[in-house]
Amino acid sequence: MINARVTVTLKNGVLDPQGKAIEGALGALGFEGIGQIRQGKVFDLQIETADKAKAEAEVKAMCEKLLANTVIENYTISLA
């Protein structure tokens, strides 16, 4: 079994209203010196195979088809 983590973030240049809201809220709570905040999402998956190359290919296909909107989002995959 292989554990995979997919991290999806908005591409640079894409507006991130949730990140802006978090940035404003942190300022209102007294946190200073916070730069640009970008919000994202994380998916943890268990792939039932011992073949890392196969697992990575499957997870990449999942990202391309469902987990990430590749027009506006980037993703990274890490396997363990």
PDB file with one MODEL, atoms N, CA, C and O in Angstrom:
MODEL        1
ATOM      1  N   MET A   1       0.846  -1.174   0.000  1.00  0.00           N
ATOM      2  CA  MET A   1       0.000   0.000   0.000  1.00  0.00           C
ATOM      3  C   MET A   1       0.895   1.243   0.000  1.00  0.00           C
ATOM      4  O   MET A   1       1.891   1.301   0.722  1.00  0.00           O
ATOM      5  N   ILE A   2       0.537   2.212  -0.801  1.00  0.00           N
ATOM      6  CA  ILE A   2       1.295   3.457  -0.911  1.00  0.00           C
ATOM      7  C   ILE A   2       0.390   4.605  -0.485  1.00  0.00           C
ATOM      8  O   ILE A   2      -0.758   4.697  -0.918  1.00  0.00           O
ATOM      9  N   ASN A   3       0.916   5.475   0.365  1.00  0.00           N
ATOM     10  CA  ASN A   3       0.195   6.675   0.775  1.00  0.00           C
ATOM     11  C   ASN A   3       0.596   7.816  -0.143  1.00  0.00           C
ATOM     12  O   ASN A   3       1.775   8.012  -0.435  1.00  0.00           O
ATOM     13  N   ALA A   4      -0.393   8.560  -0.590  1.00  0.00           N
ATOM     14  CA  ALA A   4      -0.149   9.703  -1.466  1.00  0.00           C
ATOM     15  C   ALA A   4      -0.778  10.937  -0.856  1.00  0.00           C
ATOM     16  O   ALA A   4      -1.857  10.879  -0.268  1.00  0.00           O
ATOM     17  N   ARG A   5      -0.090  12.052  -1.005  1.00  0.00           N
ATOM     18  CA  ARG A   5      -0.644  13.348  -0.598  1.00  0.00           C
ATOM     19  C   ARG A   5      -0.610  14.259  -1.809  1.00  0.00           C
ATOM     20  O   ARG A   5       0.428  14.438  -2.447  1.00  0.00           O
ATOM     21  N   VAL A   6      -1.772  14.833  -2.115  1.00  0.00           N
ATOM     22  CA  VAL A   6      -1.904  15.777  -3.219  1.00  0.00           C
ATOM     23  C   VAL A   6      -2.197  17.147  -2.612  1.00  0.00           C
ATOM     24  O   VAL A   6      -3.141  17.304  -1.837  1.00  0.00           O
ATOM     25  N   THR A   7      -1.387  18.127  -2.968  1.00  0.00           N
ATOM     26  CA  THR A   7      -1.602  19.497  -2.525  1.00  0.00           C
ATOM     27  C   THR A   7      -1.991  20.325  -3.737  1.00  0.00           C
ATOM     28  O   THR A   7      -1.261  20.382  -4.727  1.00  0.00           O
ATOM     29  N   VAL A   8      -3.151  20.967  -3.649  1.00  0.00           N
ATOM     30  CA  VAL A   8      -3.683  21.754  -4.756  1.00  0.00           C
ATOM     31  C   VAL A   8      -3.704  23.223  -4.337  1.00  0.00           C
ATOM     32  O   VAL A   8      -4.238  23.565  -3.282  1.00  0.00           O
ATOM     33  N   THR A   9      -3.123  24.086  -5.164  1.00  0.00           N
ATOM     34  CA  THR A   9      -3.107  25.520  -4.894  1.00  0.00           C
ATOM     35  C   THR A   9      -3.481  26.277  -6.164  1.00  0.00           C
ATOM     36  O   THR A   9      -3.326  25.781  -7.280  1.00  0.00           O
ATOM     37  N   LEU A  10      -3.974  27.486  -5.957  1.00  0.00           N
ATOM     38  CA  LEU A  10      -4.292  28.330  -7.108  1.00  0.00           C
ATOM     39  C   LEU A  10      -3.012  28.776  -7.797  1.00  0.00           C
ATOM     40  O   LEU A  10      -1.997  29.010  -7.140  1.00  0.00           O
ATOM     41  N   LYS A  11      -3.057  28.892  -9.104  1.00  0.00           N
ATOM     42  CA  LYS A  11      -1.912  29.383  -9.857  1.00  0.00           C
ATOM     43  C   LYS A  11      -1.684  30.851  -9.533  1.00  0.00           C
ATOM     44  O   LYS A  11      -2.616  31.569  -9.171  1.00  0.00           O
ATOM     45  N   ASN A  12      -0.428  31.293  -9.666  1.00  0.00           N
ATOM     46  CA  ASN A  12      -0.127  32.708  -9.483  1.00  0.00           C
ATOM     47  C   ASN A  12      -0.939  33.519 -10.477  1.00  0.00           C
ATOM     48  O   ASN A  12      -1.089  33.133 -11.636  1.00  0.00           O
ATOM     49  N   GLY A  13      -1.457  34.634 -10.017  1.00  0.00           N
ATOM     50  CA  GLY A  13      -2.247  35.495 -10.879  1.00  0.00           C
ATOM     51  C   GLY A  13      -3.738  35.242 -10.792  1.00  0.00           C
ATOM     52  O   GLY A  13      -4.529  36.065 -11.252  1.00  0.00           O
ATOM     53  N   VAL A  14      -4.140  34.115 -10.211  1.00  0.00           N
ATOM     54  CA  VAL A  14      -5.558  33.817 -10.029  1.00  0.00           C
ATOM     55  C   VAL A  14      -5.997  34.433  -8.702  1.00  0.00           C
ATOM     56  O   VAL A  14      -5.369  34.204  -7.669  1.00  0.00           O
ATOM     57  N   LEU A  15      -7.071  35.210  -8.733  1.00  0.00           N
ATOM     58  CA  LEU A  15      -7.558  35.837  -7.511  1.00  0.00           C
ATOM     59  C   LEU A  15      -7.948  34.779  -6.491  1.00  0.00           C
ATOM     60  O   LEU A  15      -8.505  33.736  -6.835  1.00  0.00           O
ATOM     61  N   ASP A  16      -7.641  35.070  -5.209  1.00  0.00           N
ATOM     62  CA  ASP A  16      -7.918  34.131  -4.122  1.00  0.00           C
ATOM     63  C   ASP A  16      -8.698  34.867  -3.027  1.00  0.00           C
ATOM     64  O   ASP A  16      -8.101  35.312  -2.046  1.00  0.00           O
ATOM     65  N   PRO A  17     -10.028  35.004  -3.177  1.00  0.00           N
ATOM     66  CA  PRO A  17     -10.803  35.751  -2.195  1.00  0.00           C
ATOM     67  C   PRO A  17     -10.764  35.131  -0.795  1.00  0.00           C
ATOM     68  O   PRO A  17     -10.800  35.854   0.200  1.00  0.00           O
ATOM     69  N   GLN A  18     -10.693  33.816  -0.713  1.00  0.00           N
ATOM     70  CA  GLN A  18     -10.629  33.185   0.611  1.00  0.00           C
ATOM     71  C   GLN A  18      -9.287  33.503   1.278  1.00  0.00           C
ATOM     72  O   GLN A  18      -9.243  33.751   2.482  1.00  0.00           O
ATOM     73  N   GLY A  19      -8.212  33.498   0.521  1.00  0.00           N
ATOM     74  CA  GLY A  19      -6.916  33.871   1.065  1.00  0.00           C
ATOM     75  C   GLY A  19      -6.915  35.309   1.558  1.00  0.00           C
ATOM     76  O   GLY A  19      -6.358  35.605   2.615  1.00  0.00           O
ATOM     77  N   LYS A  20      -7.548  36.219   0.785  1.00  0.00           N
ATOM     78  CA  LYS A  20      -7.646  37.619   1.198  1.00  0.00           C
ATOM     79  C   LYS A  20      -8.456  37.755   2.487  1.00  0.00           C
ATOM     80  O   LYS A  20      -8.103  38.551   3.357  1.00  0.00           O
ATOM     81  N   ALA A  21      -9.540  36.984   2.615  1.00  0.00           N
ATOM     82  CA  ALA A  21     -10.357  37.029   3.822  1.00  0.00           C
ATOM     83  C   ALA A  21      -9.565  36.548   5.039  1.00  0.00           C
ATOM     84  O   ALA A  21      -9.666  37.125   6.122  1.00  0.00           O
ATOM     85  N   ILE A  22      -8.785  35.499   4.855  1.00  0.00           N
ATOM     86  CA  ILE A  22      -7.948  34.987   5.942  1.00  0.00           C
ATOM     87  C   ILE A  22      -6.897  36.023   6.322  1.00  0.00           C
ATOM     88  O   ILE A  22      -6.645  36.250   7.506  1.00  0.00           O
ATOM     89  N   GLU A  23      -6.293  36.642   5.337  1.00  0.00           N
ATOM     90  CA  GLU A  23      -5.293  37.683   5.575  1.00  0.00           C
ATOM     91  C   GLU A  23      -5.889  38.826   6.399  1.00  0.00           C
ATOM     92  O   GLU A  23      -5.268  39.295   7.353  1.00  0.00           O
ATOM     93  N   GLY A  24      -7.095  39.273   6.031  1.00  0.00           N
ATOM     94  CA  GLY A  24      -7.768  40.344   6.773  1.00  0.00           C
ATOM     95  C   GLY A  24      -8.123  39.924   8.189  1.00  0.00           C
ATOM     96  O   GLY A  24      -7.980  40.708   9.127  1.00  0.00           O
ATOM     97  N   ALA A  25      -8.584  38.692   8.346  1.00  0.00           N
ATOM     98  CA  ALA A  25      -8.962  38.199   9.672  1.00  0.00           C
ATOM     99  C   ALA A  25      -7.745  38.104  10.587  1.00  0.00           C
ATOM    100  O   ALA A  25      -7.831  38.442  11.768  1.00  0.00           O
ATOM    101  N   LEU A  26      -6.628  37.655  10.059  1.00  0.00           N
ATOM    102  CA  LEU A  26      -5.415  37.579  10.878  1.00  0.00           C
ATOM    103  C   LEU A  26      -4.974  38.969  11.324  1.00  0.00           C
ATOM    104  O   LEU A  26      -4.543  39.154  12.462  1.00  0.00           O
ATOM    105  N   GLY A  27      -5.083  39.955  10.417  1.00  0.00           N
ATOM    106  CA  GLY A  27      -4.760  41.327  10.781  1.00  0.00           C
ATOM    107  C   GLY A  27      -5.675  41.843  11.875  1.00  0.00           C
ATOM    108  O   GLY A  27      -5.223  42.517  12.800  1.00  0.00           O
ATOM    109  N   ALA A  28      -6.966  41.529  11.775  1.00  0.00           N
ATOM    110  CA  ALA A  28      -7.931  41.952  12.782  1.00  0.00           C
ATOM    111  C   ALA A  28      -7.669  41.291  14.133  1.00  0.00           C
ATOM    112  O   ALA A  28      -8.022  41.841  15.176  1.00  0.00           O
ATOM    113  N   LEU A  29      -7.056  40.121  14.111  1.00  0.00           N
ATOM    114  CA  LEU A  29      -6.727  39.422  15.362  1.00  0.00           C
ATOM    115  C   LEU A  29      -5.401  39.890  15.952  1.00  0.00           C
ATOM    116  O   LEU A  29      -4.972  39.390  16.992  1.00  0.00           O
ATOM    117  N   GLY A  30      -4.755  40.841  15.298  1.00  0.00           N
ATOM    118  CA  GLY A  30      -3.534  41.411  15.835  1.00  0.00           C
ATOM    119  C   GLY A  30      -2.246  40.816  15.303  1.00  0.00           C
ATOM    120  O   GLY A  30      -1.166  41.184  15.765  1.00  0.00           O
ATOM    121  N   PHE A  31      -2.330  39.915  14.354  1.00  0.00           N
ATOM    122  CA  PHE A  31      -1.119  39.351  13.753  1.00  0.00           C
ATOM    123  C   PHE A  31      -0.591  40.331  12.720  1.00  0.00           C
ATOM    124  O   PHE A  31      -1.319  40.734  11.813  1.00  0.00           O
ATOM    125  N   GLU A  32       0.675  40.717  12.853  1.00  0.00           N
ATOM    126  CA  GLU A  32       1.264  41.709  11.965  1.00  0.00           C
ATOM    127  C   GLU A  32       2.329  41.071  11.084  1.00  0.00           C
ATOM    128  O   GLU A  32       2.851  39.998  11.387  1.00  0.00           O
ATOM    129  N   GLY A  33       2.636  41.747   9.997  1.00  0.00           N
ATOM    130  CA  GLY A  33       3.694  41.285   9.120  1.00  0.00           C
ATOM    131  C   GLY A  33       3.318  40.089   8.265  1.00  0.00           C
ATOM    132  O   GLY A  33       4.194  39.383   7.766  1.00  0.00           O
ATOM    133  N   ILE A  34       2.033  39.856   8.091  1.00  0.00           N
ATOM    134  CA  ILE A  34       1.578  38.734   7.262  1.00  0.00           C
ATOM    135  C   ILE A  34       1.514  39.210   5.818  1.00  0.00           C
ATOM    136  O   ILE A  34       0.854  40.202   5.506  1.00  0.00           O
ATOM    137  N   GLY A  35       2.199  38.500   4.955  1.00  0.00           N
ATOM    138  CA  GLY A  35       2.180  38.838   3.537  1.00  0.00           C
ATOM    139  C   GLY A  35       0.988  38.188   2.858  1.00  0.00           C
ATOM    140  O   GLY A  35      -0.033  37.911   3.488  1.00  0.00           O
ATOM    141  N   GLN A  36       1.129  37.960   1.609  1.00  0.00           N
ATOM    142  CA  GLN A  36       0.060  37.368   0.817  1.00  0.00           C
ATOM    143  C   GLN A  36      -0.233  35.949   1.287  1.00  0.00           C
ATOM    144  O   GLN A  36       0.680  35.137   1.435  1.00  0.00           O
ATOM    145  N   ILE A  37      -1.497  35.655   1.519  1.00  0.00           N
ATOM    146  CA  ILE A  37      -1.920  34.306   1.909  1.00  0.00           C
ATOM    147  C   ILE A  37      -2.652  33.678   0.731  1.00  0.00           C
ATOM    148  O   ILE A  37      -3.543  34.287   0.139  1.00  0.00           O
ATOM    149  N   ARG A  38      -2.265  32.458   0.402  1.00  0.00           N
ATOM    150  CA  ARG A  38      -2.931  31.694  -0.650  1.00  0.00           C
ATOM    151  C   ARG A  38      -3.545  30.458  -0.006  1.00  0.00           C
ATOM    152  O   ARG A  38      -2.865  29.728   0.715  1.00  0.00           O
ATOM    153  N   GLN A  39      -4.787  30.231  -0.256  1.00  0.00           N
ATOM    154  CA  GLN A  39      -5.521  29.106   0.309  1.00  0.00           C
ATOM    155  C   GLN A  39      -5.449  27.934  -0.656  1.00  0.00           C
ATOM    156  O   GLN A  39      -5.418  28.131  -1.871  1.00  0.00           O
ATOM    157  N   GLY A  40      -5.422  26.726  -0.132  1.00  0.00           N
ATOM    158  CA  GLY A  40      -5.379  25.541  -0.980  1.00  0.00           C
ATOM    159  C   GLY A  40      -6.129  24.387  -0.332  1.00  0.00           C
ATOM    160  O   GLY A  40      -6.892  24.573   0.616  1.00  0.00           O
ATOM    161  N   LYS A  41      -5.895  23.197  -0.860  1.00  0.00           N
ATOM    162  CA  LYS A  41      -6.532  22.002  -0.295  1.00  0.00           C
ATOM    163  C   LYS A  41      -5.560  20.830  -0.382  1.00  0.00           C
ATOM    164  O   LYS A  41      -4.665  20.803  -1.226  1.00  0.00           O
ATOM    165  N   VAL A  42      -5.760  19.862   0.511  1.00  0.00           N
ATOM    166  CA  VAL A  42      -4.885  18.688   0.585  1.00  0.00           C
ATOM    167  C   VAL A  42      -5.758  17.439   0.548  1.00  0.00           C
ATOM    168  O   VAL A  42      -6.790  17.362   1.214  1.00  0.00           O
ATOM    169  N   PHE A  43      -5.323  16.464  -0.244  1.00  0.00           N
ATOM    170  CA  PHE A  43      -5.990  15.161  -0.315  1.00  0.00           C
ATOM    171  C   PHE A  43      -4.991  14.095   0.104  1.00  0.00           C
ATOM    172  O   PHE A  43      -3.885  14.046  -0.434  1.00  0.00           O
ATOM    173  N   ASP A  44      -5.355  13.245   1.048  1.00  0.00           N
ATOM    174  CA  ASP A  44      -4.546  12.089   1.442  1.00  0.00           C
ATOM    175  C   ASP A  44      -5.241  10.840   0.919  1.00  0.00           C
ATOM    176  O   ASP A  44      -6.419  10.612   1.193  1.00  0.00           O
ATOM    177  N   LEU A  45      -4.501  10.034   0.164  1.00  0.00           N
ATOM    178  CA  LEU A  45      -5.068   8.827  -0.443  1.00  0.00           C
ATOM    179  C   LEU A  45      -4.207   7.617  -0.115  1.00  0.00           C
ATOM    180  O   LEU A  45      -2.996   7.740   0.071  1.00  0.00           O
ATOM    181  N   GLN A  46      -4.826   6.466  -0.046  1.00  0.00           N
ATOM    182  CA  GLN A  46      -4.107   5.203   0.061  1.00  0.00           C
ATOM    183  C   GLN A  46      -4.342   4.439  -1.239  1.00  0.00           C
ATOM    184  O   GLN A  46      -5.480   4.164  -1.618  1.00  0.00           O
ATOM    185  N   ILE A  47      -3.255   4.106  -1.906  1.00  0.00           N
ATOM    186  CA  ILE A  47      -3.326   3.382  -3.170  1.00  0.00           C
ATOM    187  C   ILE A  47      -2.897   1.945  -2.908  1.00  0.00           C
ATOM    188  O   ILE A  47      -1.806   1.707  -2.390  1.00  0.00           O
ATOM    189  N   GLU A  48      -3.737   1.000  -3.259  1.00  0.00           N
ATOM    190  CA  GLU A  48      -3.473  -0.407  -2.972  1.00  0.00           C
ATOM    191  C   GLU A  48      -2.627  -1.033  -4.077  1.00  0.00           C
ATOM    192  O   GLU A  48      -3.114  -1.796  -4.912  1.00  0.00           O
ATOM    193  N   THR A  49      -1.350  -0.682  -4.050  1.00  0.00           N
ATOM    194  CA  THR A  49      -0.355  -1.256  -4.954  1.00  0.00           C
ATOM    195  C   THR A  49       1.009  -1.075  -4.306  1.00  0.00           C
ATOM    196  O   THR A  49       1.183  -0.212  -3.446  1.00  0.00           O
ATOM    197  N   ALA A  50       1.960  -1.876  -4.712  1.00  0.00           N
ATOM    198  CA  ALA A  50       3.333  -1.711  -4.235  1.00  0.00           C
ATOM    199  C   ALA A  50       4.190  -0.991  -5.280  1.00  0.00           C
ATOM    200  O   ALA A  50       5.345  -0.656  -5.021  1.00  0.00           O
ATOM    201  N   ASP A  51       3.621  -0.759  -6.446  1.00  0.00           N
ATOM    202  CA  ASP A  51       4.332  -0.147  -7.569  1.00  0.00           C
ATOM    203  C   ASP A  51       4.193   1.377  -7.500  1.00  0.00           C
ATOM    204  O   ASP A  51       3.130   1.927  -7.788  1.00  0.00           O
ATOM    205  N   LYS A  52       5.289   2.052  -7.113  1.00  0.00           N
ATOM    206  CA  LYS A  52       5.234   3.510  -6.951  1.00  0.00           C
ATOM    207  C   LYS A  52       4.935   4.221  -8.270  1.00  0.00           C
ATOM    208  O   LYS A  52       4.187   5.198  -8.286  1.00  0.00           O
ATOM    209  N   ALA A  53       5.500   3.752  -9.357  1.00  0.00           N
ATOM    210  CA  ALA A  53       5.270   4.396 -10.649  1.00  0.00           C
ATOM    211  C   ALA A  53       3.795   4.304 -11.037  1.00  0.00           C
ATOM    212  O   ALA A  53       3.215   5.270 -11.534  1.00  0.00           O
ATOM    213  N   LYS A  54       3.198   3.145 -10.807  1.00  0.00           N
ATOM    214  CA  LYS A  54       1.776   2.959 -11.111  1.00  0.00           C
ATOM    215  C   LYS A  54       0.927   3.853 -10.219  1.00  0.00           C
ATOM    216  O   LYS A  54      -0.019   4.483 -10.693  1.00  0.00           O
ATOM    217  N   ALA A  55       1.257   3.914  -8.929  1.00  0.00           N
ATOM    218  CA  ALA A  55       0.507   4.746  -7.992  1.00  0.00           C
ATOM    219  C   ALA A  55       0.580   6.210  -8.402  1.00  0.00           C
ATOM    220  O   ALA A  55      -0.430   6.914  -8.401  1.00  0.00           O
ATOM    221  N   GLU A  56       1.790   6.668  -8.755  1.00  0.00           N
ATOM    222  CA  GLU A  56       1.947   8.068  -9.146  1.00  0.00           C
ATOM    223  C   GLU A  56       1.151   8.370 -10.413  1.00  0.00           C
ATOM    224  O   GLU A  56       0.533   9.430 -10.513  1.00  0.00           O
ATOM    225  N   ALA A  57       1.159   7.469 -11.364  1.00  0.00           N
ATOM    226  CA  ALA A  57       0.403   7.670 -12.603  1.00  0.00           C
ATOM    227  C   ALA A  57      -1.096   7.737 -12.323  1.00  0.00           C
ATOM    228  O   ALA A  57      -1.803   8.560 -12.904  1.00  0.00           O
ATOM    229  N   GLU A  58      -1.577   6.875 -11.437  1.00  0.00           N
ATOM    230  CA  GLU A  58      -3.000   6.876 -11.092  1.00  0.00           C
ATOM    231  C   GLU A  58      -3.393   8.169 -10.386  1.00  0.00           C
ATOM    232  O   GLU A  58      -4.428   8.759 -10.692  1.00  0.00           O
ATOM    233  N   VAL A  59      -2.564   8.608  -9.440  1.00  0.00           N
ATOM    234  CA  VAL A  59      -2.871   9.835  -8.708  1.00  0.00           C
ATOM    235  C   VAL A  59      -2.826  11.036  -9.647  1.00  0.00           C
ATOM    236  O   VAL A  59      -3.652  11.941  -9.534  1.00  0.00           O
ATOM    237  N   LYS A  60      -1.867  11.051 -10.573  1.00  0.00           N
ATOM    238  CA  LYS A  60      -1.804  12.142 -11.546  1.00  0.00           C
ATOM    239  C   LYS A  60      -3.076  12.174 -12.387  1.00  0.00           C
ATOM    240  O   LYS A  60      -3.620  13.247 -12.648  1.00  0.00           O
ATOM    241  N   ALA A  61      -3.552  11.007 -12.811  1.00  0.00           N
ATOM    242  CA  ALA A  61      -4.789  10.942 -13.592  1.00  0.00           C
ATOM    243  C   ALA A  61      -5.974  11.451 -12.766  1.00  0.00           C
ATOM    244  O   ALA A  61      -6.849  12.140 -13.291  1.00  0.00           O
ATOM    245  N   MET A  62      -5.999  11.114 -11.484  1.00  0.00           N
ATOM    246  CA  MET A  62      -7.066  11.605 -10.600  1.00  0.00           C
ATOM    247  C   MET A  62      -7.044  13.125 -10.521  1.00  0.00           C
ATOM    248  O   MET A  62      -8.091  13.772 -10.552  1.00  0.00           O
ATOM    249  N   CYS A  63      -5.848  13.689 -10.419  1.00  0.00           N
ATOM    250  CA  CYS A  63      -5.707  15.145 -10.348  1.00  0.00           C
ATOM    251  C   CYS A  63      -6.190  15.805 -11.628  1.00  0.00           C
ATOM    252  O   CYS A  63      -6.924  16.792 -11.595  1.00  0.00           O
ATOM    253  N   GLU A  64      -5.773  15.250 -12.749  1.00  0.00           N
ATOM    254  CA  GLU A  64      -6.124  15.833 -14.040  1.00  0.00           C
ATOM    255  C   GLU A  64      -7.627  15.749 -14.320  1.00  0.00           C
ATOM    256  O   GLU A  64      -8.189  16.621 -14.984  1.00  0.00           O
ATOM    257  N   LYS A  65      -8.276  14.692 -13.808  1.00  0.00           N
ATOM    258  CA  LYS A  65      -9.693  14.478 -14.109  1.00  0.00           C
ATOM    259  C   LYS A  65     -10.643  15.031 -13.060  1.00  0.00           C
ATOM    260  O   LYS A  65     -11.782  15.366 -13.386  1.00  0.00           O
ATOM    261  N   LEU A  66     -10.196  15.140 -11.773  1.00  0.00           N
ATOM    262  CA  LEU A  66     -11.155  15.506 -10.736  1.00  0.00           C
ATOM    263  C   LEU A  66     -10.593  16.399  -9.630  1.00  0.00           C
ATOM    264  O   LEU A  66     -11.203  17.412  -9.287  1.00  0.00           O
ATOM    265  N   LEU A  67      -9.453  16.041  -9.076  1.00  0.00           N
ATOM    266  CA  LEU A  67      -8.997  16.694  -7.851  1.00  0.00           C
ATOM    267  C   LEU A  67      -8.544  18.133  -8.052  1.00  0.00           C
ATOM    268  O   LEU A  67      -8.625  18.932  -7.120  1.00  0.00           O
ATOM    269  N   ALA A  68      -8.070  18.483  -9.236  1.00  0.00           N
ATOM    270  CA  ALA A  68      -7.598  19.839  -9.500  1.00  0.00           C
ATOM    271  C   ALA A  68      -8.221  20.369 -10.788  1.00  0.00           C
ATOM    272  O   ALA A  68      -8.392  19.641 -11.766  1.00  0.00           O
ATOM    273  N   ASN A  69      -8.549  21.638 -10.760  1.00  0.00           N
ATOM    274  CA  ASN A  69      -8.974  22.326 -11.982  1.00  0.00           C
ATOM    275  C   ASN A  69      -7.701  22.900 -12.589  1.00  0.00           C
ATOM    276  O   ASN A  69      -7.258  23.981 -12.203  1.00  0.00           O
ATOM    277  N   THR A  70      -7.120  22.186 -13.528  1.00  0.00           N
ATOM    278  CA  THR A  70      -5.789  22.530 -14.022  1.00  0.00           C
ATOM    279  C   THR A  70      -5.752  23.838 -14.817  1.00  0.00           C
ATOM    280  O   THR A  70      -4.670  24.308 -15.172  1.00  0.00           O
ATOM    281  N   VAL A  71      -6.893  24.422 -15.096  1.00  0.00           N
ATOM    282  CA  VAL A  71      -6.914  25.735 -15.750  1.00  0.00           C
ATOM    283  C   VAL A  71      -6.454  26.798 -14.754  1.00  0.00           C
ATOM    284  O   VAL A  71      -5.729  27.720 -15.125  1.00  0.00           O
ATOM    285  N   ILE A  72      -6.870  26.677 -13.491  1.00  0.00           N
ATOM    286  CA  ILE A  72      -6.557  27.706 -12.492  1.00  0.00           C
ATOM    287  C   ILE A  72      -5.759  27.184 -11.301  1.00  0.00           C
ATOM    288  O   ILE A  72      -5.365  27.970 -10.439  1.00  0.00           O
ATOM    289  N   GLU A  73      -5.513  25.871 -11.234  1.00  0.00           N
ATOM    290  CA  GLU A  73      -4.843  25.303 -10.068  1.00  0.00           C
ATOM    291  C   GLU A  73      -3.607  24.493 -10.476  1.00  0.00           C
ATOM    292  O   GLU A  73      -3.563  23.888 -11.547  1.00  0.00           O
ATOM    293  N   ASN A  74      -2.616  24.502  -9.595  1.00  0.00           N
ATOM    294  CA  ASN A  74      -1.451  23.620  -9.691  1.00  0.00           C
ATOM    295  C   ASN A  74      -1.617  22.525  -8.649  1.00  0.00           C
ATOM    296  O   ASN A  74      -2.357  22.688  -7.679  1.00  0.00           O
ATOM    297  N   TYR A  75      -0.932  21.419  -8.852  1.00  0.00           N
ATOM    298  CA  TYR A  75      -0.939  20.372  -7.838  1.00  0.00           C
ATOM    299  C   TYR A  75       0.444  19.738  -7.730  1.00  0.00           C
ATOM    300  O   TYR A  75       1.217  19.710  -8.688  1.00  0.00           O
ATOM    301  N   THR A  76       0.727  19.231  -6.537  1.00  0.00           N
ATOM    302  CA  THR A  76       1.944  18.456  -6.314  1.00  0.00           C
ATOM    303  C   THR A  76       1.536  17.132  -5.684  1.00  0.00           C
ATOM    304  O   THR A  76       0.557  17.051  -4.943  1.00  0.00           O
ATOM    305  N   ILE A  77       2.303  16.110  -5.993  1.00  0.00           N
ATOM    306  CA  ILE A  77       2.052  14.760  -5.478  1.00  0.00           C
ATOM    307  C   ILE A  77       3.272  14.312  -4.713  1.00  0.00           C
ATOM    308  O   ILE A  77       4.397  14.436  -5.198  1.00  0.00           O
ATOM    309  N   SER A  78       3.056  13.783  -3.499  1.00  0.00           N
ATOM    310  CA  SER A  78       4.157  13.136  -2.778  1.00  0.00           C
ATOM    311  C   SER A  78       3.685  11.752  -2.358  1.00  0.00           C
ATOM    312  O   SER A  78       2.557  11.569  -1.899  1.00  0.00           O
ATOM    313  N   LEU A  79       4.581  10.782  -2.526  1.00  0.00           N
ATOM    314  CA  LEU A  79       4.271   9.393  -2.210  1.00  0.00           C
ATOM    315  C   LEU A  79       5.147   8.925  -1.037  1.00  0.00           C
ATOM    316  O   LEU A  79       6.303   9.326  -0.904  1.00  0.00           O
ATOM    317  N   ALA A  80       4.567   8.079  -0.206  1.00  0.00           N
ATOM    318  CA  ALA A  80       5.325   7.496   0.912  1.00  0.00           C
ATOM    319  C   ALA A  80       5.005   6.036   1.027  1.00  0.00           C
ATOM    320  O   ALA A  80       5.536   5.355   1.905  1.00  0.00           O
TER     321      ALA A  80
ENDMDL
END
